[in-house]
Every structure is written in C-alpha cells, then in structure tokens.
Amino acid sequence: MKEESVYCFKCRHFYITWDKFFPYGCKAMGFKSKEISSAVVQQSSGTKCLYFEKKEA
C-alpha cells in the first residue's frame, strides 16, 4: 500500500514567509526554505513529516 504524502498547505504549522528567497516556513520545526517544508523533511530524513497536524476549518 502506498503511503500518503503530507500536504503542507493543510498543516497548522505551515506558513508563507515574506522572504522572497525562502518563501515557505514550518513553525513546528523552526525553519524556512525554498521548497515546500514536507519535501525538505522527506529529502533530509527519508521519512514523511511527523509534525503534520491538520488545520481546523
């Protein structure tokens, strides 16, 4: 069975920064990046993001 990927835009920790060089941020992990946060986590750790929490509507 294929593991579901994390969608940062639906996570309560994800935010868009004002930094044009690092436009995506994660409050849970405390970093900004050029790529979507979950992609950075996947590339560096080899696992999906464990801090994902769905936003309340």
GROMACS elastic network, one bead per residue, 0.5 to 0.9 nm:
[ bonds ]
;  ai    aj funct       b0    kb
    4    48     6  0.89267   500
    5    38     6  0.84885   500
    5    48     6  0.69655   500
    5    49     6  0.88160   500
    6    10     6  0.85779   500
    6    11     6  0.84141   500
    6    38     6  0.64127   500
    6    39     6  0.88257   500
    6    48     6  0.68180   500
    6    49     6  0.68432   500
    6    52     6  0.71112   500
    7    10     6  0.58273   500
    7    11     6  0.69641   500
    7    36     6  0.89915   500
    7    38     6  0.73634   500
    7    52     6  0.84767   500
    8    11     6  0.50249   500
    8    12     6  0.82690   500
    8    13     6  0.81163   500
    8    14     6  0.58953   500
    8    15     6  0.86438   500
    8    26     6  0.87710   500
    8    36     6  0.70297   500
    8    37     6  0.67902   500
    8    38     6  0.63446   500
    8    52     6  0.76799   500
    9    12     6  0.81583   500
    9    14     6  0.64777   500
    9    15     6  0.79406   500
    9    36     6  0.89231   500
    9    55     6  0.88190   500
   10    13     6  0.89041   500
   10    14     6  0.78133   500
   10    52     6  0.86778   500
   10    53     6  0.80443   500
   10    54     6  0.57130   500
   10    55     6  0.56960   500
   10    56     6  0.88927   500
   11    14     6  0.55659   500
   11    15     6  0.87602   500
   11    51     6  0.87508   500
   11    52     6  0.57346   500
   11    53     6  0.52479   500
   11    55     6  0.53304   500
   12    15     6  0.81005   500
   12    27     6  0.85841   500
   12    52     6  0.75888   500
   12    53     6  0.58310   500
   12    54     6  0.59533   500
   12    56     6  0.78533   500
   13    25     6  0.81318   500
   13    26     6  0.54163   500
   13    28     6  0.56274   500
   13    29     6  0.84903   500
   13    51     6  0.80407   500
   13    52     6  0.74220   500
   13    53     6  0.73234   500
   13    54     6  0.88762   500
   13    55     6  0.84497   500
   14    24     6  0.74307   500
   14    25     6  0.57680   500
   14    27     6  0.63843   500
   14    28     6  0.81425   500
   14    37     6  0.76397   500
   14    52     6  0.89430   500
   15    23     6  0.85729   500
   15    24     6  0.61340   500
   15    25     6  0.51632   500
   15    26     6  0.63222   500
   15    27     6  0.75055   500
   16    19     6  0.86456   500
   16    22     6  0.89847   500
   16    23     6  0.56908   500
   16    25     6  0.60436   500
   16    26     6  0.88567   500
   16    32     6  0.89601   500
   17    20     6  0.77666   500
   17    22     6  0.71652   500
   17    24     6  0.57877   500
   17    25     6  0.63579   500
   17    32     6  0.77013   500
   18    21     6  0.89222   500
   18    22     6  0.81767   500
   18    23     6  0.65022   500
   18    24     6  0.89458   500
   19    22     6  0.52848   500
   19    23     6  0.54185   500
   19    24     6  0.84783   500
   19    32     6  0.86993   500
   20    23     6  0.54913   500
   20    34     6  0.86938   500
   21    33     6  0.78541   500
   21    34     6  0.63752   500
   22    25     6  0.77216   500
   22    32     6  0.55922   500
   22    35     6  0.78370   500
   23    32     6  0.69327   500
   23    33     6  0.63926   500
   23    34     6  0.59494   500
   23    35     6  0.79092   500
   23    36     6  0.86630   500
   24    31     6  0.85053   500
   24    32     6  0.54851   500
   24    33     6  0.53952   500
   24    34     6  0.63866   500
   24    35     6  0.66983   500
   24    36     6  0.59948   500
   24    37     6  0.66331   500
   25    29     6  0.87180   500
   25    30     6  0.74540   500
   25    31     6  0.56860   500
   25    33     6  0.62664   500
   25    34     6  0.89224   500
   25    36     6  0.79081   500
   25    37     6  0.65134   500
   26    29     6  0.56204   500
   26    30     6  0.56211   500
   26    31     6  0.56080   500
   26    32     6  0.64873   500
   26    33     6  0.87317   500
   26    37     6  0.63942   500
   26    38     6  0.89813   500
   27    31     6  0.70339   500
   27    32     6  0.88275   500
   28    31     6  0.83931   500
   28    51     6  0.66717   500
   28    52     6  0.87574   500
   29    51     6  0.80455   500
   31    37     6  0.83790   500
   32    35     6  0.87277   500
   32    37     6  0.77128   500
   33    36     6  0.70516   500
   33    37     6  0.67661   500
   33    40     6  0.77565   500
   34    37     6  0.84827   500
   34    40     6  0.89480   500
   35    38     6  0.83617   500
   35    39     6  0.66665   500
   35    40     6  0.66277   500
   36    39     6  0.55280   500
   36    40     6  0.67131   500
   37    40     6  0.51965   500
   37    41     6  0.63386   500
   37    42     6  0.86691   500
   37    49     6  0.85648   500
   38    41     6  0.50699   500
   38    42     6  0.60674   500
   38    43     6  0.85875   500
   38    48     6  0.68857   500
   38    49     6  0.58775   500
   38    52     6  0.89283   500
   39    42     6  0.50363   500
   39    43     6  0.61119   500
   39    44     6  0.85872   500
   39    48     6  0.83326   500
   39    49     6  0.87220   500
   40    43     6  0.51904   500
   40    44     6  0.61207   500
   40    45     6  0.84285   500
   41    44     6  0.52888   500
   41    45     6  0.57886   500
   41    46     6  0.73561   500
   41    47     6  0.71947   500
   41    48     6  0.67196   500
   41    49     6  0.60773   500
   42    45     6  0.55552   500
   42    47     6  0.51697   500
   42    48     6  0.53300   500
   42    49     6  0.69593   500
   43    46     6  0.56594   500
   43    47     6  0.79875   500
   44    47     6  0.83436   500
   45    48     6  0.80079   500
   45    49     6  0.89016   500
   47    50     6  0.82237   500
   49    52     6  0.61190   500
   50    53     6  0.87954   500
